[in-house]
Amino acid sequence: MVKVRGTIMSTQRIPDWRATADEIWAMMRETDRRIKENAEQLKETDRQMKETDKRLEKNAREMEALKKTVERVTANVGGLNRSLGELIETLIAARLWEKFPDHNLKRAYQRVPIFDEHSRVMTDIDILLSDTSLVMAVEVKRELDRIKDVDEHVKRMELIRRYPPAEVAGKTMLGAMAGGIVDADVRRYAYANGFFVLELTGDTVELIPPPDGFVPKKW
């Protein structure tokens, strides 16, 4: 302490306000730098989000185009399957009556619908062979390879007998199954249910010889 003319003066050092101001200025500059840096990061994030949106939109367009392509291919394949089925049916129908020389089945019809009493279509007959007292309902498959196909034809025969079209009414009805390819187990199952079995070989259809003791079922 220093006493000057009765006044006590302190020798404590006065703070250096300039140094403090420099520090504050430096802090302000650093804060400004961080703000700018954050702003740049926000711009980059926004740019990336916009690019992501564009990619999502592009993916959505590509998926839509792929969906339409798949639909077109599916339709074409379905049409091809139908065309093959119709071709096989036509090849099998040609002079099919000749495969049954014991019967005079020279009248042939294709795609014969079966209606119930309310005119609703219950099923149809792929090929119907007919004479004056006998008819034969033939179910045609591109590949006759499922036991289920035989069971379905049994049900079809029952419906035909229940709702007979004019060409069937009052006549004895037999059944047959034909395919471009016939599975051996399915063929045996068809015989067990009283059906004749035919198979397309080349451009002709052949009646597969039934096993000994085979008796065709009359419906």
MITORMI-385372 format. One line per 4 residues: number of its first residue (from 1); their letters; for each residue x, y, z of N, C-alpha, C, CB. Coordinates in nm, 2 decimals. Atoms other than C-alpha are relative to their C-alpha. Glycine has a CB too. Layout:
// residues N
NUM	A	X,Y,Z,X,Y,Z,X,Y,Z,X,Y,Z | ... $
END
This chain:
// residues 219
1	MVKV	0.08,-0.12,0.00,0.00,0.00,0.00,0.09,0.12,0.00,-0.10,0.00,0.12 | -0.08,-0.12,0.00,0.13,0.36,-0.07,-0.10,0.11,0.05,0.05,0.03,-0.14 | 0.08,-0.11,-0.05,0.00,0.66,0.12,0.05,0.13,-0.06,0.02,0.01,0.16 | -0.04,-0.13,0.07,-0.01,0.99,-0.08,-0.09,0.10,0.06,-0.01,-0.01,-0.15 $
5	RGTI	0.07,-0.11,-0.06,-0.11,1.30,0.11,-0.13,-0.05,0.07,-0.03,0.10,-0.11 | 0.12,0.05,-0.08,-0.34,1.11,0.34,-0.09,-0.10,-0.07,-0.08,0.11,0.05 | 0.08,0.10,0.07,-0.48,0.88,0.07,0.07,-0.12,-0.02,-0.05,0.06,-0.14 | -0.06,0.13,0.02,-0.41,0.52,0.06,-0.03,-0.05,-0.14,-0.05,-0.10,0.11 $
9	MSTQ	0.02,0.05,0.13,-0.35,0.39,-0.29,0.04,-0.14,-0.01,0.08,0.09,-0.10 | -0.03,0.14,0.02,-0.35,0.03,-0.40,0.10,-0.02,-0.11,-0.13,-0.08,-0.03 | -0.10,0.04,0.10,-0.06,-0.12,-0.59,-0.05,-0.12,-0.09,0.14,-0.02,0.06 | 0.05,0.12,0.08,-0.29,-0.40,-0.74,0.00,0.04,-0.15,-0.14,-0.04,0.05 $
13	RIPD	-0.01,-0.02,0.15,-0.24,-0.44,-1.12,-0.14,0.02,-0.06,0.08,-0.11,-0.06 | 0.12,-0.02,0.07,-0.52,-0.31,-1.34,-0.02,-0.10,-0.11,-0.01,0.15,-0.06 | 0.02,0.10,0.10,-0.67,-0.58,-1.56,0.03,0.05,-0.14,-0.14,-0.06,0.00 | -0.03,-0.04,0.14,-0.56,-0.58,-1.93,-0.12,-0.03,-0.08,0.13,-0.08,-0.05 $
17	WRAT	0.13,0.01,0.07,-0.90,-0.52,-2.10,0.03,-0.03,-0.15,-0.08,0.12,0.02 | -0.03,0.02,0.14,-0.73,-0.53,-2.44,0.01,-0.15,-0.03,0.12,0.07,-0.04 | -0.02,0.15,0.01,-0.63,-0.90,-2.39,-0.14,-0.07,0.00,0.09,-0.05,0.11 | 0.13,0.06,-0.01,-0.98,-0.98,-2.28,-0.08,0.02,-0.13,-0.08,0.06,0.12 $
21	ADEI	0.07,-0.03,0.12,-1.13,-0.81,-2.59,0.05,-0.08,-0.11,0.02,0.15,-0.03 | -0.06,0.08,0.10,-0.89,-1.00,-2.81,-0.06,-0.15,0.01,0.15,-0.01,0.00 | 0.05,0.14,-0.02,-1.01,-1.33,-2.66,-0.15,-0.01,-0.04,0.01,-0.04,0.15 | 0.14,0.00,0.04,-1.37,-1.23,-2.71,-0.01,0.01,-0.15,-0.08,0.12,0.07 $
25	WAMM	0.01,-0.01,0.15,-1.31,-1.14,-3.07,0.04,-0.13,-0.06,0.10,0.11,-0.04 | -0.04,0.13,0.05,-1.13,-1.47,-3.12,-0.12,-0.10,0.01,0.12,-0.05,0.07 | 0.11,0.09,-0.03,-1.43,-1.65,-2.97,-0.11,0.03,-0.10,-0.06,0.02,0.14 | 0.10,-0.04,0.10,-1.67,-1.45,-3.20,0.04,-0.05,-0.14,-0.02,0.15,0.00 $
29	RETD	-0.05,0.05,0.13,-1.46,-1.54,-3.50,-0.02,-0.15,-0.01,0.14,0.04,-0.03 | 0.01,0.15,0.00,-1.46,-1.91,-3.40,-0.15,-0.04,-0.01,0.06,-0.06,0.13 | 0.15,0.03,0.00,-1.84,-1.90,-3.34,-0.05,0.02,-0.14,-0.07,0.09,0.10 | 0.04,-0.03,0.13,-1.89,-1.74,-3.68,0.05,-0.11,-0.10,0.06,0.14,-0.05 $
33	RRIK	-0.05,0.10,0.08,-1.67,-2.00,-3.84,-0.08,-0.13,0.01,0.15,-0.03,0.03 | 0.08,0.12,-0.02,-1.87,-2.28,-3.68,-0.14,0.01,-0.06,-0.01,-0.03,0.15 | 0.13,-0.02,0.06,-2.19,-2.12,-3.79,0.00,-0.02,-0.15,-0.05,0.14,0.03 | -0.01,0.02,0.15,-2.07,-2.11,-4.15,0.02,-0.14,-0.03,0.12,0.09,-0.05 $
37	ENAE	-0.03,0.14,0.02,-1.94,-2.46,-4.12,-0.13,-0.08,0.01,0.10,-0.06,0.10 | 0.13,0.07,-0.02,-2.28,-2.58,-3.99,-0.09,0.03,-0.12,-0.07,0.04,0.13 | 0.08,-0.04,0.12,-2.45,-2.39,-4.27,0.04,-0.08,-0.12,0.01,0.15,-0.03 | -0.05,0.08,0.11,-2.23,-2.57,-4.52,-0.05,-0.14,0.01,0.15,0.01,-0.02 $
41	QLKE	0.04,0.14,-0.02,-2.31,-2.90,-4.36,-0.15,-0.02,-0.03,0.03,-0.04,0.14 | 0.14,0.00,0.03,-2.68,-2.82,-4.38,-0.03,0.00,-0.15,-0.07,0.12,0.07 | 0.02,-0.01,0.14,-2.65,-2.73,-4.74,0.03,-0.14,-0.06,0.09,0.11,-0.06 | -0.04,0.13,0.06,-2.47,-3.06,-4.81,-0.10,-0.11,0.04,0.14,-0.04,0.06 $
45	TDRQ	0.10,0.10,-0.04,-2.73,-3.26,-4.61,-0.13,0.02,-0.09,-0.04,0.02,0.15 | 0.12,-0.03,0.09,-3.01,-3.08,-4.81,0.03,-0.05,-0.14,-0.03,0.15,0.00 | -0.03,0.04,0.14,-2.83,-3.16,-5.14,-0.01,-0.16,0.00,0.15,0.04,-0.04 | 0.00,0.15,-0.01,-2.79,-3.53,-5.03,-0.15,-0.05,0.00,0.08,-0.05,0.11 $
49	MKET	0.14,0.04,-0.01,-3.16,-3.55,-4.94,-0.07,0.02,-0.13,-0.07,0.09,0.11 | 0.06,-0.02,0.13,-3.26,-3.40,-5.27,0.05,-0.11,-0.10,0.04,0.13,-0.06 | -0.05,0.11,0.09,-3.04,-3.66,-5.45,-0.06,-0.13,0.03,0.16,-0.01,0.01 | 0.07,0.12,-0.04,-3.19,-3.93,-5.24,-0.15,-0.01,-0.05,0.00,-0.01,0.15 $
53	DKRL	0.14,-0.01,0.05,-3.54,-3.81,-5.34,0.00,-0.03,-0.15,-0.06,0.14,0.03 | 0.00,0.03,0.14,-3.44,-3.82,-5.70,0.02,-0.15,-0.03,0.11,0.08,-0.07 | -0.03,0.14,0.02,-3.30,-4.17,-5.67,-0.13,-0.08,0.03,0.11,-0.05,0.09 | 0.12,0.07,-0.03,-3.62,-4.28,-5.50,-0.11,0.01,-0.11,-0.06,0.05,0.14 $
57	EKNA	0.09,-0.02,0.11,-3.83,-4.13,-5.77,0.04,-0.08,-0.12,-0.01,0.15,-0.04 | -0.05,0.08,0.11,-3.61,-4.30,-6.03,-0.03,-0.15,0.02,0.15,0.02,-0.03 | 0.02,0.14,-0.03,-3.64,-4.63,-5.85,-0.15,-0.03,-0.02,0.04,-0.03,0.14 | 0.14,0.02,0.01,-4.02,-4.59,-5.83,-0.04,-0.01,-0.15,-0.08,0.12,0.07 $
61	REME	0.04,0.01,0.14,-4.04,-4.52,-6.21,0.05,-0.13,-0.06,0.07,0.12,-0.07 | -0.06,0.12,0.05,-3.81,-4.82,-6.28,-0.09,-0.12,0.05,0.14,-0.02,0.05 | 0.09,0.10,-0.05,-4.03,-5.04,-6.05,-0.13,-0.01,-0.08,-0.02,0.01,0.15 | 0.13,0.00,0.07,-4.34,-4.93,-6.23,0.02,-0.06,-0.14,-0.05,0.15,-0.01 $
65	ALKK	-0.03,0.05,0.14,-4.18,-5.00,-6.57,0.02,-0.15,0.01,0.12,0.07,-0.06 | -0.02,0.14,-0.02,-4.07,-5.34,-6.44,-0.13,-0.08,0.02,0.10,-0.03,0.12 | 0.13,0.06,-0.03,-4.42,-5.42,-6.31,-0.08,-0.01,-0.13,-0.08,0.09,0.10 | 0.07,0.00,0.13,-4.57,-5.33,-6.65,0.06,-0.11,-0.09,0.00,0.13,-0.07 $
69	TVER	-0.06,0.10,0.08,-4.31,-5.55,-6.82,-0.04,-0.14,0.04,0.15,0.02,0.01 | 0.04,0.13,-0.06,-4.39,-5.84,-6.59,-0.14,-0.04,-0.04,0.02,-0.01,0.15 | 0.14,0.02,0.04,-4.76,-5.80,-6.66,-0.01,-0.04,-0.14,-0.08,0.13,0.03 | 0.01,0.03,0.14,-4.70,-5.80,-7.03,0.05,-0.14,-0.03,0.09,0.10,-0.09 $
73	VTAN	-0.06,0.13,0.02,-4.47,-6.11,-7.01,-0.10,-0.11,0.05,0.13,-0.01,0.07 | 0.10,0.10,-0.06,-4.73,-6.29,-6.78,-0.11,-0.02,-0.10,-0.05,0.05,0.13 | 0.12,0.01,0.10,-5.01,-6.21,-7.03,0.04,-0.08,-0.12,-0.04,0.14,-0.04 | -0.04,0.07,0.12,-4.80,-6.33,-7.32,0.02,-0.15,0.03,0.13,0.06,-0.05 $
77	VGGL	-0.02,0.14,-0.04,-4.70,-6.65,-7.13,-0.14,-0.07,0.01,0.08,-0.01,0.13 | 0.14,0.05,-0.01,-5.07,-6.70,-7.04,-0.06,-0.03,-0.14,-0.09,0.09,0.08 | 0.05,0.02,0.13,-5.16,-6.65,-7.40,0.06,-0.11,-0.07,0.01,0.13,-0.08 | -0.08,0.11,0.06,-4.89,-6.89,-7.51,-0.05,-0.13,0.05,0.15,0.02,0.02 $
81	NRSL	0.06,0.12,-0.06,-5.02,-7.15,-7.27,-0.13,-0.04,-0.06,-0.01,0.01,0.15 | 0.13,0.03,0.06,-5.37,-7.11,-7.40,0.01,-0.04,-0.14,-0.09,0.13,0.01 | -0.01,0.04,0.14,-5.25,-7.13,-7.76,0.05,-0.14,-0.01,0.10,0.10,-0.06 | -0.05,0.14,0.00,-5.05,-7.45,-7.68,-0.11,-0.10,0.03,0.12,-0.01,0.09 $
85	GELI	0.11,0.08,-0.04,-5.35,-7.59,-7.51,-0.10,-0.02,-0.11,-0.07,0.05,0.12 | 0.09,0.01,0.11,-5.58,-7.51,-7.80,0.06,-0.08,-0.11,-0.04,0.15,-0.05 | -0.06,0.08,0.11,-5.33,-7.65,-8.05,0.00,-0.15,0.03,0.15,0.04,-0.02 | 0.00,0.14,-0.04,-5.30,-7.98,-7.85,-0.15,-0.05,-0.02,0.05,-0.02,0.14 $
89	ETLI	0.14,0.04,0.01,-5.68,-7.99,-7.83,-0.05,-0.02,-0.14,-0.09,0.11,0.07 | 0.04,0.02,0.14,-5.72,-7.94,-8.20,0.06,-0.12,-0.07,0.05,0.13,-0.08 | -0.07,0.12,0.06,-5.46,-8.20,-8.29,-0.07,-0.13,0.05,0.15,0.00,0.04 | 0.06,0.12,-0.06,-5.63,-8.45,-8.05,-0.14,-0.02,-0.06,-0.01,0.01,0.15 $
93	AARL	0.14,0.01,0.05,-5.98,-8.37,-8.18,-0.01,-0.06,-0.15,-0.06,0.13,0.00 | 0.00,0.04,0.14,-5.88,-8.44,-8.54,-0.02,-0.15,-0.02,0.12,0.05,-0.08 | 0.03,0.14,0.02,-6.04,-8.78,-8.64,0.02,-0.08,0.12,0.09,-0.05,-0.11 | -0.01,0.07,-0.12,-6.05,-8.88,-8.28,-0.09,-0.12,0.00,-0.03,0.10,0.12 $
97	WEKF	0.10,0.11,0.00,-6.35,-9.10,-8.35,0.07,-0.13,-0.05,-0.12,0.03,-0.08 | -0.07,0.12,0.06,-6.11,-9.34,-8.54,0.06,-0.08,0.11,0.10,0.04,-0.10 | -0.07,0.08,-0.11,-5.95,-9.44,-8.21,-0.10,-0.09,0.07,0.06,0.10,0.10 | 0.10,0.08,-0.07,-6.28,-9.60,-8.10,-0.08,-0.07,-0.11,-0.09,0.08,0.09 $
101	PDHN	0.06,0.06,0.11,-6.36,-9.83,-8.39,-0.13,-0.08,0.03,0.09,-0.09,-0.07 | 0.12,0.07,-0.04,-6.62,-10.02,-8.19,-0.12,0.08,0.02,0.03,-0.07,0.14 | 0.12,-0.10,-0.02,-6.84,-9.71,-8.17,0.00,0.09,-0.12,0.01,0.08,0.13 | 0.01,-0.09,0.11,-6.97,-9.49,-8.44,-0.01,0.15,0.04,-0.13,-0.03,-0.08 $
105	LKRA	-0.01,-0.14,-0.06,-6.86,-9.16,-8.28,0.05,0.10,-0.10,0.09,0.00,0.13 | -0.06,-0.08,0.10,-6.82,-8.96,-8.59,-0.04,0.15,0.01,-0.05,-0.05,-0.13 | 0.03,-0.14,-0.02,-6.99,-8.64,-8.47,0.09,0.05,0.12,-0.15,0.02,0.04 | -0.09,-0.06,-0.11,-6.74,-8.42,-8.27,-0.03,0.15,0.02,0.14,-0.02,-0.05 $
109	YQRV	0.02,-0.14,-0.04,-6.79,-8.10,-8.09,0.11,0.05,0.10,-0.14,0.02,0.07 | -0.10,-0.05,-0.10,-6.54,-7.88,-7.90,-0.06,0.12,0.08,0.12,0.05,-0.08 | 0.04,-0.11,-0.10,-6.59,-7.65,-7.60,-0.15,0.01,0.02,0.05,0.14,-0.05 | 0.14,0.01,-0.02,-6.94,-7.76,-7.52,-0.03,0.05,0.14,-0.05,-0.14,-0.02 $
113	PIFD	0.03,-0.05,-0.14,-7.07,-7.55,-7.22,-0.11,-0.08,0.06,-0.03,0.15,0.00 | 0.10,0.07,-0.07,-7.27,-7.71,-6.95,-0.07,0.10,0.10,0.06,-0.12,0.09 | 0.07,-0.10,-0.08,-7.54,-7.49,-6.79,-0.09,-0.07,0.10,-0.09,0.09,-0.10 | 0.09,0.05,-0.10,-7.74,-7.54,-6.48,-0.14,0.05,-0.03,0.04,0.03,0.15 $
117	EHSR	0.14,-0.04,0.03,-8.12,-7.47,-6.45,-0.01,0.15,0.01,-0.09,-0.06,0.11 | 0.01,-0.15,0.00,-8.04,-7.10,-6.39,0.09,0.06,-0.11,0.05,0.05,0.13 | -0.08,-0.04,0.11,-7.83,-7.08,-6.71,0.14,0.05,0.04,-0.07,0.12,-0.08 | -0.14,-0.03,-0.04,-7.50,-7.05,-6.52,0.09,-0.11,-0.05,0.01,0.00,0.16 $
121	VMTD	-0.10,0.10,0.06,-7.20,-7.22,-6.68,0.06,-0.08,0.12,0.11,0.07,-0.08 | -0.05,0.08,-0.11,-7.10,-7.51,-6.45,0.14,-0.06,-0.04,-0.10,-0.11,0.04 | -0.12,0.06,0.05,-6.83,-7.66,-6.66,-0.01,0.00,-0.16,0.03,-0.14,0.05 | 0.01,0.02,0.15,-6.75,-7.74,-7.03,0.07,-0.13,-0.04,0.06,0.12,-0.07 $
125	IDIL	-0.06,0.12,0.05,-6.65,-8.04,-7.24,0.10,0.04,-0.11,-0.11,-0.10,-0.05 | -0.10,-0.04,0.10,-6.32,-8.00,-7.43,-0.04,-0.06,-0.14,0.14,-0.05,0.04 | 0.04,0.07,0.12,-6.42,-8.26,-7.69,-0.12,-0.09,0.03,0.12,-0.07,-0.07 | 0.12,0.09,-0.01,-6.76,-8.44,-7.72,-0.02,-0.08,-0.13,-0.13,0.08,0.04 $
129	LSDT	0.03,0.09,0.11,-6.79,-8.74,-7.95,-0.14,-0.06,0.02,0.11,-0.11,-0.01 | 0.14,0.04,-0.01,-7.14,-8.86,-8.03,-0.04,-0.08,-0.11,-0.09,0.12,0.02 | 0.08,0.07,0.10,-7.35,-9.11,-8.21,-0.14,0.00,0.05,0.06,-0.15,-0.02 | 0.14,0.00,-0.03,-7.72,-9.19,-8.19,-0.03,-0.04,0.15,-0.08,-0.08,-0.09 $
133	SLVM	0.03,0.05,-0.13,-7.70,-9.37,-7.85,0.11,0.01,0.10,-0.04,-0.14,-0.01 | -0.11,-0.01,-0.08,-7.36,-9.30,-7.71,0.08,0.13,-0.02,0.10,-0.12,-0.03 | -0.09,-0.12,0.01,-7.14,-9.00,-7.63,0.12,-0.03,0.09,-0.07,0.13,0.05 | -0.12,0.01,-0.08,-6.79,-8.96,-7.49,0.05,0.14,0.02,0.11,-0.09,-0.08 $
137	AVEV	-0.05,-0.13,-0.04,-6.67,-8.66,-7.30,0.15,-0.01,0.02,-0.07,0.05,0.13 | -0.15,0.01,0.00,-6.29,-8.61,-7.35,0.05,0.13,0.06,0.06,-0.02,-0.14 | -0.07,-0.11,-0.06,-6.09,-8.38,-7.12,0.14,0.00,-0.05,0.00,-0.01,0.16 | -0.13,-0.01,0.06,-5.77,-8.25,-7.28,0.09,0.09,0.09,-0.01,0.06,-0.14 $
141	KREL	-0.10,-0.07,-0.08,-5.46,-8.14,-7.08,0.13,0.01,-0.08,0.02,-0.07,0.14 | -0.14,-0.02,0.06,-5.13,-8.00,-7.21,0.09,-0.11,0.06,0.05,0.14,0.02 | -0.07,0.10,-0.07,-4.97,-8.22,-6.95,-0.09,-0.07,0.10,0.13,0.06,0.08 | 0.09,0.07,-0.09,-5.18,-8.49,-6.79,0.09,-0.07,0.11,-0.09,-0.11,-0.07 $
145	DRIK	-0.10,0.04,-0.10,-4.96,-8.52,-6.48,-0.05,0.01,0.15,0.13,0.07,-0.02 | 0.05,-0.01,-0.14,-5.19,-8.47,-6.17,-0.11,-0.09,0.02,-0.03,0.15,0.02 | 0.11,0.08,-0.04,-5.41,-8.71,-5.99,-0.13,0.09,0.01,0.02,-0.07,0.13 | 0.11,-0.10,-0.01,-5.63,-8.40,-5.93,-0.07,0.02,-0.13,0.06,0.13,0.05 $
149	DVDE	0.07,-0.01,0.13,-5.70,-8.38,-6.30,-0.10,-0.11,-0.02,0.11,0.00,-0.12 | 0.10,0.11,0.01,-5.87,-8.72,-6.29,-0.12,0.03,0.09,0.07,-0.13,0.03 | 0.11,-0.02,-0.10,-6.07,-8.63,-5.98,-0.10,0.11,-0.06,0.05,0.04,0.13 | 0.08,-0.11,0.05,-6.19,-8.31,-6.15,-0.08,-0.05,-0.12,0.09,0.12,-0.05 $
153	HVKR	0.08,0.05,0.11,-6.30,-8.50,-6.46,-0.11,-0.09,0.05,0.09,-0.08,-0.10 | 0.11,0.07,-0.06,-6.50,-8.73,-6.24,-0.11,0.09,0.03,0.05,-0.08,0.12 | 0.10,-0.10,-0.04,-6.68,-8.43,-6.10,-0.07,0.06,-0.13,0.06,0.11,0.08 | 0.05,-0.06,0.12,-6.72,-8.29,-6.45,-0.10,-0.10,-0.07,0.11,0.03,-0.10 $
157	MELI	0.09,0.10,0.05,-6.88,-8.62,-6.57,-0.14,0.00,0.07,0.06,-0.14,0.00 | 0.12,0.00,-0.08,-7.13,-8.60,-6.28,-0.08,0.13,-0.04,0.04,0.00,0.15 | 0.07,-0.12,0.04,-7.22,-8.24,-6.38,-0.06,-0.01,-0.13,0.09,0.12,0.01 | 0.06,0.02,0.13,-7.27,-8.33,-6.74,-0.12,-0.09,0.00,0.11,-0.07,-0.10 $
161	RRYP	0.12,0.09,-0.02,-7.50,-8.62,-6.64,-0.11,0.07,0.07,0.04,-0.12,0.07 | 0.11,-0.07,-0.08,-7.69,-8.39,-6.40,-0.06,0.11,-0.09,0.06,0.07,0.12 | 0.05,-0.11,0.09,-7.72,-8.10,-6.66,0.04,-0.04,-0.14,0.05,0.14,0.04 | -0.05,0.04,0.14,-7.69,-8.28,-7.00,-0.05,0.10,-0.11,-0.05,-0.14,-0.03 $
165	PAEV	0.05,-0.08,0.11,-7.69,-8.07,-7.31,-0.08,-0.09,-0.10,0.13,0.06,-0.08 | 0.09,0.08,0.09,-7.92,-8.18,-7.60,0.07,-0.12,-0.06,-0.05,0.09,-0.11 | -0.07,0.11,0.07,-7.65,-8.39,-7.76,0.03,-0.12,0.09,0.13,0.05,-0.06 | -0.03,0.10,-0.10,-7.60,-8.59,-7.44,-0.12,-0.06,0.06,0.09,0.06,0.11 $
169	AGKT	0.12,0.04,-0.07,-7.95,-8.62,-7.30,-0.05,-0.13,-0.06,-0.11,0.11,-0.02 | 0.05,0.13,0.04,-8.08,-8.98,-7.31,0.10,-0.10,-0.05,-0.11,0.02,-0.09 | -0.10,0.09,0.06,-7.75,-9.13,-7.42,0.09,-0.06,0.11,0.08,0.07,-0.11 | -0.10,0.05,-0.09,-7.50,-9.35,-7.25,0.13,0.08,-0.02,0.03,-0.16,-0.03 $
173	MLGA	-0.12,-0.09,0.00,-7.19,-9.15,-7.16,0.12,-0.07,0.05,-0.03,0.13,0.07 | -0.13,0.05,-0.04,-6.83,-9.26,-7.15,0.09,0.12,0.02,0.06,-0.10,-0.10 | -0.09,-0.11,-0.03,-6.53,-9.06,-7.04,0.14,-0.04,-0.05,0.00,0.04,0.14 | -0.14,0.02,0.04,-6.17,-9.02,-7.17,0.08,0.12,0.04,0.01,-0.02,-0.15 $
177	MAGG	-0.09,-0.11,-0.03,-5.87,-8.81,-7.09,0.12,-0.01,-0.09,0.05,-0.01,0.15 | -0.10,0.00,0.10,-5.60,-8.70,-7.33,0.10,0.11,0.04,-0.05,0.03,-0.14 | -0.10,-0.10,-0.04,-5.27,-8.51,-7.29,0.12,0.00,-0.10,0.05,-0.02,0.14 | -0.12,0.00,0.08,-4.96,-8.40,-7.48,0.10,-0.09,0.06,0.05,0.14,-0.01 $
181	IVDA	-0.09,0.09,-0.08,-4.77,-8.58,-7.20,-0.09,-0.06,0.10,0.12,0.08,0.06 | 0.08,0.07,-0.10,-4.93,-8.84,-6.98,0.09,-0.07,0.10,-0.09,-0.11,-0.07 | -0.08,0.06,-0.10,-4.78,-8.94,-6.65,-0.05,-0.14,0.03,-0.01,0.08,0.13 | 0.04,0.14,-0.01,-4.78,-9.32,-6.59,-0.09,-0.02,0.12,0.12,-0.09,0.02 $
185	DVRR	0.09,0.02,-0.11,-4.93,-9.30,-6.24,-0.14,0.06,-0.02,0.06,0.07,0.13 | 0.13,-0.06,0.03,-5.20,-9.06,-6.36,-0.08,-0.09,-0.09,0.02,0.14,-0.05 | 0.07,0.08,0.10,-5.28,-9.29,-6.65,-0.06,-0.12,0.07,0.11,-0.05,-0.10 | 0.06,0.12,-0.07,-5.33,-9.59,-6.41,-0.12,0.05,0.08,0.11,-0.06,0.09 $
189	YAYA	0.11,-0.06,-0.08,-5.55,-9.37,-6.19,-0.12,0.02,-0.08,0.05,0.12,0.08 | 0.11,-0.03,0.10,-5.76,-9.27,-6.49,-0.07,-0.13,-0.04,0.05,0.07,-0.12 | 0.06,0.13,0.04,-5.81,-9.63,-6.59,-0.08,-0.05,0.12,0.11,-0.11,-0.03 | 0.07,0.04,-0.12,-5.91,-9.71,-6.23,-0.13,0.07,0.02,0.09,0.02,0.13 $
193	NGFF	0.13,-0.07,-0.01,-6.18,-9.45,-6.26,-0.09,-0.02,-0.13,0.03,0.15,0.02 | 0.08,0.04,0.12,-6.31,-9.60,-6.59,0.02,0.09,-0.12,-0.14,0.00,0.04 | -0.02,-0.08,0.11,-6.16,-9.35,-6.83,0.10,-0.06,-0.10,0.06,0.14,0.04 | -0.10,0.03,0.11,-5.99,-9.42,-7.17,0.11,0.11,0.02,-0.07,0.00,-0.14 $
197	VLEL	-0.11,-0.09,0.00,-5.65,-9.25,-7.20,0.06,0.01,-0.13,0.10,-0.04,0.11 | -0.07,-0.03,0.13,-5.50,-9.09,-7.51,0.12,0.09,0.02,-0.10,0.06,-0.10 | -0.12,-0.09,-0.01,-5.16,-8.93,-7.57,0.04,0.04,-0.13,0.12,-0.08,0.07 | -0.05,-0.06,0.13,-5.03,-8.70,-7.84,0.14,-0.05,-0.03,-0.01,0.15,0.00 $
201	TGDT	-0.14,0.04,0.04,-4.73,-8.85,-8.02,0.02,0.06,-0.14,0.01,-0.16,0.00 | -0.02,-0.07,0.13,-4.59,-8.63,-8.29,-0.12,0.09,-0.03,0.03,-0.09,-0.11 | 0.11,-0.08,0.04,-4.88,-8.48,-8.48,-0.13,-0.09,0.00,0.02,0.06,-0.14 | 0.12,0.09,-0.01,-5.12,-8.78,-8.41,-0.02,-0.03,0.15,0.02,-0.12,-0.08 $
205	VELI	0.03,0.04,-0.13,-5.30,-8.90,-8.10,-0.02,-0.15,0.00,-0.13,0.08,0.05 | 0.01,0.15,-0.02,-5.28,-9.26,-7.98,-0.08,-0.04,0.12,0.14,-0.06,0.00 | 0.07,0.05,-0.12,-5.52,-9.45,-7.76,0.10,-0.10,0.07,-0.13,-0.07,-0.05 | -0.09,0.09,-0.08,-5.30,-9.61,-7.49,-0.08,-0.12,0.03,0.05,0.08,0.13 $
209	PPPD	0.07,0.12,-0.02,-5.40,-9.97,-7.47,-0.03,-0.02,0.15,0.08,-0.12,-0.04 | 0.04,0.01,-0.14,-5.60,-10.02,-7.15,0.06,-0.13,0.06,-0.15,0.00,0.02 | -0.05,0.12,-0.06,-5.48,-10.28,-6.90,-0.11,-0.11,-0.01,0.03,0.02,0.15 | 0.09,0.11,0.01,-5.63,-10.63,-6.90,-0.11,0.02,0.11,0.07,-0.14,0.02 $
213	GFVP	0.12,-0.01,-0.09,-5.98,-10.63,-6.74,-0.06,0.13,0.01,0.05,-0.05,0.14 | 0.05,-0.13,-0.01,-6.04,-10.27,-6.80,-0.14,0.01,-0.05,0.09,0.10,-0.08 | 0.14,-0.02,0.04,-6.41,-10.18,-6.81,-0.03,0.15,0.00,-0.10,-0.09,0.09 | 0.03,-0.15,0.00,-6.50,-9.82,-6.92,-0.13,0.02,0.08,-0.02,0.05,-0.14 $
217	KKW	0.12,-0.03,-0.08,-6.74,-9.66,-6.68,-0.11,0.07,-0.08,0.04,0.09,0.12 | 0.11,-0.06,0.07,-7.08,-9.57,-6.81,-0.07,0.10,0.10,-0.10,-0.11,-0.05 | 0.05,-0.10,-0.09,-7.23,-9.25,-6.67,-0.15,0.03,-0.04,0.08,0.13,-0.01 $
END
